[in-house]
């Protein structure tokens, strides 16, 4: 069903969360590896100003299927795309993405693993979110923006909890700018627009477990303006793809 799965996470200033997050997710890696599936946990440190990367390096002996990567800061979306490209280069047939801040529940991945042959894009739907009203507001606005730009309704376009078939993902990534901040929004929207086999599942989304959220309303507005321009670029790219 799944032969080579890469679980990928971006990390920025997550020194307070990273050890707990790895400890919570590693049993998933171990269980999949015991079921004739190759599975790795890959976390990319996005130029953190704290000791996130050094903490990951110190955990490799305890968690041998952990792959810590280090890169200059480029933002969440660009780092997610970097991780997707890394998984593709390593021969993954499926990639699962979540964040490293401890807000998602590892046990909820199994419903997606079970249906990997049935759907190419399986994405969480964050019901009863506990991460603040500003984030809920952004999700609702994104839903409207996606409709205006792509003419599709997407349940929860930006959820950092998604299992994707690499062959289908590669086709979509070809039309997304390399450093695009809202890459998961674009991937979700294009998957729906192209009538890919998509499935949304209600998932738990907990409060941030530690550290400081790097996104505030000022940054959200700035990101939103750039996103509109990039959505326009993506739409032009879509017209040249069959």
C-alpha positions as CSV (number, residue, x, y, z in Angstrom):
1,X,0.0,0.0,0.0
2,X,2.7,2.5,1.1
3,X,6.2,1.5,0.3
4,X,8.3,4.5,1.2
5,X,6.8,7.2,3.4
6,X,8.5,10.4,4.5
7,X,6.9,12.2,7.5
8,X,8.1,15.8,7.1
9,X,8.0,18.8,9.4
10,X,9.3,22.4,9.2
11,X,10.8,23.8,12.4
12,X,11.5,27.4,13.4
13,X,12.4,28.3,17.0
14,X,10.8,25.1,18.3
15,X,13.4,24.3,21.0
16,X,10.7,24.1,23.6
17,X,8.6,21.6,21.5
18,X,10.9,19.6,19.3
19,X,11.8,16.8,21.7
20,X,8.2,16.2,22.7
21,X,7.0,16.3,19.1
22,X,9.6,13.7,18.0
23,X,8.8,11.5,21.0
24,X,5.1,11.7,20.1
25,X,5.5,10.9,16.4
26,X,8.3,8.4,16.5
27,X,6.0,5.4,17.4
28,X,4.2,6.0,14.1
29,X,7.6,5.7,12.3
30,X,8.4,2.5,14.2
31,X,5.0,0.9,13.6
32,X,5.2,1.6,9.8
33,X,8.7,0.2,9.5
34,X,7.6,-3.0,11.3
35,X,4.9,-3.4,8.6
36,X,7.2,-3.7,5.6
37,X,7.1,0.1,4.9
38,X,10.2,2.3,4.9
39,X,9.4,5.4,6.9
40,X,11.5,8.3,8.0
41,X,10.8,11.4,10.1
42,X,12.5,14.4,8.5
43,X,12.5,17.8,10.2
44,X,14.0,20.8,8.5
45,X,15.3,23.6,10.8
46,X,14.4,26.8,9.0
47,X,17.3,29.0,10.3
48,X,16.1,29.0,13.9
49,X,17.6,31.5,16.3
50,X,17.4,29.1,19.2
51,X,19.0,25.6,19.6
52,X,16.2,23.6,17.7
53,X,18.7,22.0,15.3
54,X,21.2,21.0,18.0
55,X,18.5,19.4,20.0
56,X,17.5,17.4,17.0
57,X,21.1,16.3,16.4
58,X,21.3,15.2,20.0
59,X,18.2,12.9,19.6
60,X,19.5,11.0,16.5
61,X,21.0,8.1,18.6
62,X,17.7,7.6,20.4
63,X,15.6,7.9,17.2
64,X,17.6,6.4,14.4
65,X,15.0,7.0,11.7
66,X,15.0,10.8,12.5
67,X,16.7,12.9,9.8
68,X,17.5,16.5,11.0
69,X,18.1,19.0,8.2
70,X,19.4,22.5,8.5
71,X,18.8,25.3,6.1
72,X,18.8,29.1,5.9
73,X,15.6,30.8,6.9
74,X,13.1,31.1,4.1
75,X,9.7,30.9,5.8
76,X,7.2,28.1,6.4
77,X,5.9,27.5,2.9
78,X,9.3,27.5,1.3
79,X,10.5,25.1,3.9
80,X,7.6,22.8,3.3
81,X,8.3,22.8,-0.4
82,X,12.0,22.1,0.4
83,X,10.9,19.1,2.4
84,X,8.6,17.8,-0.3
85,X,11.4,18.0,-2.8
86,X,13.7,16.2,-0.4
87,X,11.2,13.4,0.0
88,X,10.8,13.1,-3.7
89,X,14.5,13.0,-4.3
90,X,14.8,10.2,-1.7
91,X,12.3,8.0,-3.6
92,X,9.2,8.5,-1.4
93,X,5.9,7.3,-2.9
94,X,3.9,9.1,-0.2
95,X,4.7,12.2,1.9
96,X,2.9,13.2,5.1
97,X,3.3,16.8,6.3
98,X,2.6,18.3,9.7
99,X,4.1,21.0,11.9
100,X,6.6,20.6,14.8
101,X,4.7,22.6,17.4
102,X,2.8,19.7,18.9
103,X,-0.7,20.9,17.8
104,X,-1.6,17.7,15.9
105,X,-2.4,14.2,17.1
106,X,-0.2,11.4,15.7
107,X,-2.9,8.8,16.2
108,X,-5.1,10.5,13.7
109,X,-2.7,9.6,10.8
110,X,-3.9,6.0,10.8
111,X,-7.3,6.8,9.1
112,X,-5.3,8.2,6.2
113,X,-2.8,5.3,6.1
114,X,-5.7,2.9,5.8
115,X,-7.1,4.7,2.8
116,X,-3.8,5.5,1.0
117,X,-4.9,3.4,-2.0
118,X,-8.3,5.1,-2.2
119,X,-7.2,8.8,-2.2
120,X,-4.2,10.8,-3.4
121,X,-4.7,13.8,-1.2
122,X,-6.0,13.2,2.4
123,X,-6.1,16.4,4.4
124,X,-7.2,17.2,8.0
125,X,-10.2,19.5,8.7
126,X,-9.5,21.5,11.9
127,X,-12.7,21.4,13.9
128,X,-13.0,23.2,17.2
129,X,-9.5,24.8,16.8
130,X,-7.8,25.9,19.9
131,X,-5.1,28.1,18.5
132,X,-6.8,31.5,18.6
133,X,-9.5,33.5,16.8
134,X,-7.0,35.2,14.5
135,X,-6.1,31.8,13.0
136,X,-9.7,30.8,12.6
137,X,-10.4,34.2,10.9
138,X,-7.5,33.6,8.5
139,X,-8.8,30.1,7.6
140,X,-12.3,31.5,6.8
141,X,-10.7,34.3,4.7
142,X,-8.5,31.8,2.8
143,X,-11.6,29.8,2.0
144,X,-13.2,32.8,0.3
145,X,-9.9,33.8,-1.5
146,X,-9.5,30.3,-2.9
147,X,-13.1,30.4,-4.2
148,X,-12.5,33.8,-5.8
149,X,-9.1,32.8,-7.4
150,X,-9.7,29.1,-8.2
151,X,-13.5,28.8,-8.2
152,X,-13.5,25.8,-5.9
153,X,-14.7,25.4,-2.3
154,X,-12.0,23.8,-0.1
155,X,-12.9,22.5,3.3
156,X,-9.7,23.6,5.1
157,X,-7.0,24.4,2.5
158,X,-4.0,25.1,4.8
159,X,-4.1,22.3,7.3
160,X,-0.7,21.0,8.3
161,X,-1.9,17.4,8.5
162,X,-1.9,15.8,5.0
163,X,-0.9,12.5,3.4
164,X,-0.2,12.9,-0.4
165,X,0.6,10.6,-3.2
166,X,4.0,11.8,-4.5
167,X,3.3,11.2,-8.2
168,X,0.1,13.4,-8.0
169,X,1.9,15.9,-5.8
170,X,4.8,16.4,-8.3
171,X,2.4,17.5,-11.0
172,X,0.9,20.2,-8.8
173,X,4.2,21.4,-7.5
174,X,5.2,22.1,-11.1
175,X,2.9,25.1,-11.2
176,X,3.7,26.5,-7.7
177,X,6.4,29.2,-7.2
178,X,9.4,27.7,-5.5
179,X,9.3,29.9,-2.4
180,X,5.5,30.2,-2.1
181,X,4.5,30.8,1.5
182,X,1.0,29.4,1.2
183,X,2.0,26.3,-0.7
184,X,-0.4,23.9,1.1
185,X,-3.3,26.2,0.2
186,X,-2.3,26.1,-3.4
187,X,-1.9,22.4,-3.4
188,X,-5.3,21.8,-1.8
189,X,-7.0,24.2,-4.2
190,X,-5.4,22.8,-7.3
191,X,-6.1,19.2,-6.2
192,X,-9.8,20.0,-5.9
193,X,-9.8,22.0,-9.2
194,X,-8.1,19.1,-11.1
195,X,-10.6,16.6,-9.6
196,X,-7.9,14.6,-7.8
197,X,-9.0,11.9,-5.4
198,X,-9.3,14.1,-2.2
199,X,-10.6,13.3,1.2
200,X,-11.0,15.5,4.3
201,X,-11.0,14.2,7.9
202,X,-11.9,16.0,11.0
203,X,-8.8,16.3,13.2
204,X,-7.8,17.5,16.6
205,X,-5.9,20.8,16.7
206,X,-4.5,21.6,20.1
207,X,-3.1,24.8,21.5
208,X,0.5,25.4,20.8
209,X,2.5,23.4,23.3
210,X,5.3,25.9,23.9
211,X,7.3,28.7,22.4
212,X,6.0,31.8,20.6
213,X,3.9,31.8,17.5
214,X,5.9,33.7,14.8
215,X,2.7,34.7,12.9
216,X,0.8,37.9,14.0
217,X,-1.9,39.9,12.3
218,X,0.6,42.3,10.7
219,X,2.4,39.4,9.1
220,X,-0.9,37.8,8.1
221,X,-1.9,41.0,6.2
222,X,1.5,41.1,4.5
223,X,1.4,37.5,3.6
224,X,-2.2,37.9,2.3
225,X,-1.2,40.6,-0.1
226,X,1.7,38.6,-1.5
227,X,-0.6,35.5,-1.7
228,X,-3.0,37.2,-4.0
229,X,-0.3,38.1,-6.4
230,X,1.1,34.5,-6.3
231,X,-2.4,33.0,-6.7
232,X,-2.7,35.1,-9.9
233,X,0.7,33.7,-11.1
234,X,-0.4,30.2,-10.3
235,X,-3.7,30.7,-12.2
236,X,-1.7,31.7,-15.3
237,X,0.5,28.6,-14.9
238,X,-2.6,26.4,-14.7
239,X,-3.7,27.6,-18.1
240,X,-0.6,26.1,-19.7
241,X,-0.9,22.7,-17.9
242,X,-3.1,20.0,-19.3
